[in-house]
Amino acid sequence: MDLPFHQSECSTVRHIRGVRRGYAARIRSLASVPSARRGSPQLNESVIDRTYRSLDTLRSSLPDLRDALLPGSRRRWAQLDLTPEQRARLDHLAREERAAKEETLRRGLSVPGSSPAPLRVDVLDTITEIDTSVTGIESLLCEWFGLTPLAGATTADRITRAVTLLDRVAAHDELADWLDQEARRLLRLARRALDDSEPVRRLDARCPHCSARSLRALPDREVIVCVNTACRCAEAECECHADRPGRHRWVFAEWPELADQLAEVEAAA
Protein backbone atom coordinates (compact mmCIF):
# COMPACT_ATOMS: atom_id res chain seq x y z
CA MET A 1 0.00 0.00 0.00
CA ASP A 2 1.32 3.43 -0.93
CA LEU A 3 2.23 5.64 2.00
CA PRO A 4 0.65 9.07 2.30
CA PHE A 5 3.01 11.80 1.18
CA HIS A 6 3.49 13.25 4.65
CA GLN A 7 4.57 9.85 6.06
CA SER A 8 7.02 9.32 3.20
CA GLU A 9 8.39 12.82 3.75
CA CYS A 10 8.95 12.14 7.45
CA SER A 11 10.82 8.96 6.61
CA THR A 12 13.09 10.88 4.22
CA VAL A 13 13.74 13.59 6.80
CA ARG A 14 14.64 10.96 9.40
CA HIS A 15 17.07 9.35 6.95
CA ILE A 16 18.79 12.66 6.17
CA ARG A 17 19.03 13.56 9.85
CA GLY A 18 20.58 10.17 10.56
CA VAL A 19 23.17 10.71 7.84
CA ARG A 20 23.98 14.16 9.19
CA ARG A 21 24.47 12.72 12.69
CA GLY A 22 26.90 10.24 11.18
CA TYR A 23 28.91 13.05 9.62
CA ALA A 24 28.85 14.97 12.90
CA ALA A 25 30.43 11.96 14.61
CA ARG A 26 33.13 11.87 11.92
CA ILE A 27 33.81 15.57 12.47
CA ARG A 28 34.34 14.96 16.19
CA SER A 29 36.65 12.02 15.55
CA LEU A 30 38.70 13.95 13.01
CA ALA A 31 38.79 17.03 15.20
CA SER A 32 40.74 15.09 17.83
CA VAL A 33 43.76 15.41 15.52
CA PRO A 34 45.69 18.66 16.16
CA SER A 35 44.59 21.05 13.39
CA ALA A 36 48.02 22.63 13.16
CA ARG A 37 49.73 19.36 12.30
CA ARG A 38 50.87 19.26 8.70
CA GLY A 39 50.23 16.13 6.64
CA SER A 40 52.94 14.26 4.79
CA PRO A 41 53.40 16.05 1.39
CA GLN A 42 54.61 12.89 -0.36
CA LEU A 43 51.81 10.75 1.05
CA ASN A 44 48.99 13.22 0.43
CA GLU A 45 50.10 14.24 -3.05
CA SER A 46 48.98 10.92 -4.57
CA VAL A 47 45.90 10.74 -2.32
CA ILE A 48 44.76 14.24 -3.31
CA ASP A 49 45.35 13.54 -7.00
CA ARG A 50 43.26 10.38 -6.74
CA THR A 51 40.54 12.23 -4.80
CA TYR A 52 40.41 14.91 -7.48
CA ARG A 53 39.98 12.29 -10.22
CA SER A 54 37.20 10.58 -8.27
CA LEU A 55 35.32 13.82 -7.56
CA ASP A 56 35.75 15.09 -11.11
CA THR A 57 34.48 11.81 -12.60
CA LEU A 58 31.60 11.74 -10.10
CA ARG A 59 30.63 15.30 -11.08
CA SER A 60 30.70 14.33 -14.78
CA SER A 61 28.48 11.31 -14.06
CA LEU A 62 25.62 13.31 -12.53
CA PRO A 63 23.87 14.11 -15.85
CA ASP A 64 24.16 10.44 -16.88
CA LEU A 65 22.51 9.40 -13.62
CA ARG A 66 19.59 11.74 -14.26
CA ASP A 67 19.19 10.33 -17.77
CA ALA A 68 19.36 6.76 -16.44
CA LEU A 69 16.33 7.34 -14.21
CA LEU A 70 13.99 6.46 -17.08
CA PRO A 71 13.70 2.71 -17.82
CA GLY A 72 15.14 1.81 -21.19
CA SER A 73 17.36 4.87 -21.31
CA ARG A 74 20.70 4.40 -22.95
CA ARG A 75 23.39 3.32 -20.50
CA ARG A 76 27.13 3.02 -20.81
CA TRP A 77 28.35 -0.14 -22.45
CA ALA A 78 30.46 -2.37 -20.19
CA GLN A 79 32.44 -4.88 -22.24
CA LEU A 80 32.63 -8.28 -20.54
CA ASP A 81 35.29 -10.85 -21.37
CA LEU A 82 33.27 -14.08 -21.40
CA THR A 83 34.64 -17.55 -21.82
CA PRO A 84 33.07 -19.75 -24.54
CA GLU A 85 31.28 -21.74 -21.82
CA GLN A 86 29.82 -18.59 -20.22
CA ARG A 87 28.70 -17.24 -23.59
CA ALA A 88 27.06 -20.57 -24.50
CA ARG A 89 25.23 -20.63 -21.13
CA LEU A 90 23.92 -17.08 -21.61
CA ASP A 91 22.77 -17.90 -25.15
CA HIS A 92 20.94 -20.95 -23.81
CA LEU A 93 19.20 -18.88 -21.12
CA ALA A 94 18.19 -16.28 -23.71
CA ARG A 95 16.64 -18.96 -25.94
CA GLU A 96 14.72 -20.42 -22.99
CA GLU A 97 13.43 -16.98 -21.97
CA ARG A 98 12.33 -16.19 -25.53
CA ALA A 99 10.51 -19.52 -25.81
CA ALA A 100 8.73 -18.90 -22.48
CA LYS A 101 7.58 -15.45 -23.62
CA GLU A 102 6.25 -16.84 -26.92
CA GLU A 103 4.32 -19.54 -25.05
CA THR A 104 2.84 -16.95 -22.68
CA LEU A 105 1.72 -14.76 -25.59
CA ARG A 106 0.25 -17.79 -27.38
CA ARG A 107 -1.99 -18.38 -24.35
CA GLY A 108 -3.21 -14.79 -24.48
CA LEU A 109 -1.45 -13.75 -21.29
CA SER A 110 0.63 -10.64 -20.74
CA VAL A 111 4.35 -11.06 -20.46
CA PRO A 112 5.68 -10.37 -16.94
CA GLY A 113 7.55 -7.10 -16.79
CA SER A 114 5.89 -5.75 -19.94
CA SER A 115 4.82 -2.60 -18.06
CA PRO A 116 8.04 -0.95 -16.86
CA ALA A 117 8.17 1.19 -13.73
CA PRO A 118 8.02 4.96 -14.32
CA LEU A 119 11.49 5.36 -12.80
CA ARG A 120 14.42 3.10 -11.97
CA VAL A 121 14.30 2.91 -8.20
CA ASP A 122 17.91 1.73 -7.91
CA VAL A 123 19.17 4.81 -9.77
CA LEU A 124 16.89 7.07 -7.70
CA ASP A 125 18.33 5.59 -4.50
CA THR A 126 21.86 6.15 -5.81
CA ILE A 127 21.15 9.79 -6.67
CA THR A 128 19.64 10.34 -3.21
CA GLU A 129 22.66 8.77 -1.51
CA ILE A 130 25.11 10.84 -3.57
CA ASP A 131 23.20 14.09 -2.99
CA THR A 132 22.99 13.49 0.77
CA SER A 133 26.60 12.35 1.10
CA VAL A 134 28.00 15.26 -0.92
CA THR A 135 26.02 17.69 1.26
CA GLY A 136 27.55 15.99 4.30
CA ILE A 137 31.04 16.21 2.82
CA GLU A 138 30.66 19.94 2.22
CA SER A 139 29.32 20.43 5.77
CA LEU A 140 32.28 18.58 7.25
CA LEU A 141 34.83 20.53 5.21
CA CYS A 142 33.16 23.84 6.09
CA GLU A 143 33.15 23.03 9.80
CA TRP A 144 36.78 21.90 9.60
CA PHE A 145 37.98 25.08 7.87
CA GLY A 146 35.50 27.53 9.43
CA LEU A 147 33.51 28.17 6.26
CA THR A 148 29.80 28.57 5.53
CA PRO A 149 28.03 25.88 3.45
CA LEU A 150 26.55 27.00 0.14
CA ALA A 151 22.84 27.85 0.28
CA GLY A 152 20.63 26.22 -2.34
CA ALA A 153 23.60 24.79 -4.23
CA THR A 154 23.41 21.82 -6.56
CA THR A 155 25.35 18.63 -5.93
CA ALA A 156 27.72 19.55 -8.77
CA ASP A 157 28.36 22.94 -7.11
CA ARG A 158 29.15 21.26 -3.78
CA ILE A 159 31.55 18.85 -5.47
CA THR A 160 33.24 21.80 -7.18
CA ARG A 161 33.68 23.49 -3.82
CA ALA A 162 35.18 20.34 -2.33
CA VAL A 163 37.63 20.25 -5.25
CA THR A 164 38.70 23.84 -4.58
CA LEU A 165 39.48 22.89 -0.96
CA LEU A 166 41.72 19.94 -1.81
CA ASP A 167 44.91 21.97 -1.38
CA ARG A 168 43.88 22.74 2.19
CA VAL A 169 42.71 19.18 2.82
CA ALA A 170 46.17 17.91 1.85
CA ALA A 171 47.58 19.38 5.06
CA HIS A 172 45.67 16.85 7.19
CA ASP A 173 46.35 13.14 6.71
CA GLU A 174 43.19 11.79 8.37
CA LEU A 175 40.90 14.24 6.60
CA ALA A 176 42.56 13.56 3.24
CA ASP A 177 42.23 9.78 3.65
CA TRP A 178 38.57 10.06 4.70
CA LEU A 179 37.66 12.31 1.77
CA ASP A 180 39.50 9.97 -0.61
CA GLN A 181 37.50 6.98 0.66
CA GLU A 182 34.19 8.86 0.44
CA ALA A 183 34.88 10.10 -3.08
CA ARG A 184 35.77 6.62 -4.32
CA ARG A 185 32.74 5.09 -2.55
CA LEU A 186 30.34 7.51 -4.23
CA LEU A 187 32.02 6.99 -7.59
CA ARG A 188 31.56 3.23 -7.25
CA LEU A 189 27.86 3.79 -6.50
CA ALA A 190 27.48 5.93 -9.62
CA ARG A 191 29.31 3.42 -11.81
CA ARG A 192 27.23 0.55 -10.50
CA ALA A 193 24.01 2.43 -11.28
CA LEU A 194 25.28 3.20 -14.78
CA ASP A 195 26.41 -0.39 -15.38
CA ASP A 196 29.94 0.96 -15.80
CA SER A 197 31.91 -1.92 -14.28
CA GLU A 198 35.20 -1.34 -12.52
CA PRO A 199 38.11 -2.76 -14.52
CA VAL A 200 39.70 -5.90 -13.10
CA ARG A 201 43.21 -6.98 -14.10
CA ARG A 202 44.44 -10.56 -13.79
CA LEU A 203 48.00 -10.81 -12.48
CA ASP A 204 50.38 -13.37 -13.95
CA ALA A 205 51.58 -14.42 -10.50
CA ARG A 206 50.77 -16.97 -7.83
CA CYS A 207 49.17 -16.03 -4.51
CA PRO A 208 51.81 -16.24 -1.75
CA HIS A 209 49.30 -18.06 0.48
CA CYS A 210 47.57 -20.63 -1.78
CA SER A 211 49.99 -20.69 -4.78
CA ALA A 212 47.03 -20.36 -7.16
CA ARG A 213 47.06 -17.93 -10.07
CA SER A 214 44.12 -16.13 -8.51
CA LEU A 215 45.40 -12.61 -7.93
CA ARG A 216 43.31 -9.77 -9.34
CA ALA A 217 44.09 -6.05 -9.30
CA LEU A 218 41.36 -3.41 -8.99
CA PRO A 219 43.09 -0.22 -10.22
CA ASP A 220 40.33 2.18 -9.17
CA ARG A 221 40.47 0.98 -5.57
CA GLU A 222 44.24 0.43 -5.67
CA VAL A 223 43.88 -3.00 -4.12
CA ILE A 224 44.93 -6.54 -5.06
CA VAL A 225 42.81 -9.50 -3.93
CA CYS A 226 43.02 -13.28 -4.10
CA VAL A 227 39.77 -14.58 -5.58
CA ASN A 228 40.41 -18.20 -4.56
CA THR A 229 37.69 -18.94 -1.98
CA ALA A 230 39.75 -21.83 -0.59
CA CYS A 231 42.80 -19.64 0.08
CA ARG A 232 44.06 -20.00 3.67
CA CYS A 233 47.21 -18.66 5.27
CA ALA A 234 49.22 -19.84 8.29
CA GLU A 235 48.04 -17.04 10.61
CA ALA A 236 45.27 -18.35 12.85
CA GLU A 237 43.93 -14.83 13.53
CA CYS A 238 43.49 -14.03 9.84
CA GLU A 239 39.97 -13.45 8.53
CA CYS A 240 40.44 -16.29 6.06
CA HIS A 241 39.84 -18.72 8.98
CA ALA A 242 36.56 -17.09 10.05
CA ASP A 243 33.17 -18.80 9.74
CA ARG A 244 32.60 -16.55 6.75
CA PRO A 245 36.13 -16.41 5.34
CA GLY A 246 37.43 -13.07 4.11
CA ARG A 247 39.64 -12.76 1.06
CA HIS A 248 43.28 -11.84 1.28
CA ARG A 249 43.81 -8.30 0.05
CA TRP A 250 46.75 -5.94 -0.29
CA VAL A 251 46.24 -2.16 -0.37
CA PHE A 252 48.55 0.11 -2.33
CA ALA A 253 50.97 0.68 0.57
CA GLU A 254 51.50 -3.09 0.83
CA TRP A 255 52.29 -3.67 -2.84
CA PRO A 256 56.11 -3.43 -2.47
CA GLU A 257 56.05 -6.13 0.21
CA LEU A 258 53.71 -8.23 -1.94
CA ALA A 259 56.08 -7.85 -4.91
CA ASP A 260 58.92 -9.28 -2.80
CA GLN A 261 56.75 -12.20 -1.73
CA LEU A 262 55.71 -12.93 -5.32
CA ALA A 263 59.35 -12.90 -6.41
CA GLU A 264 60.16 -15.47 -3.72
CA VAL A 265 57.22 -17.65 -4.82
CA GLU A 266 58.32 -17.54 -8.46
CA ALA A 267 61.93 -18.29 -7.52
CA ALA A 268 60.87 -21.34 -5.49
CA ALA A 269 58.61 -22.69 -8.26
Secondary structure, 3 states (H helix, E strand, C coil): CCCCHHHHHHHHHHHHHHHHHHHHHHHHHHHCCCCCCCCCHHHHHHHHHHHHHHHHHHHHHHHHHHHCCCCCCCCCCCCCCCCHHHHHHHHHHHHHHHHHHHHHHHCCCCCCCCCCCCCCHHHHHHHHHHHHHHHHHHHHHHHHHCCCCCCCCCHHHHHHHHHHCHHHHCCCHHHHHHHHHHHHHHHHHHHHHCCCCCCCEECCCCCCCCCCCCEEEECCCCEEEECCCCCCCCCCCCHHHCCCCCCCEEEHHHHHHHHHHHHHHHHHC
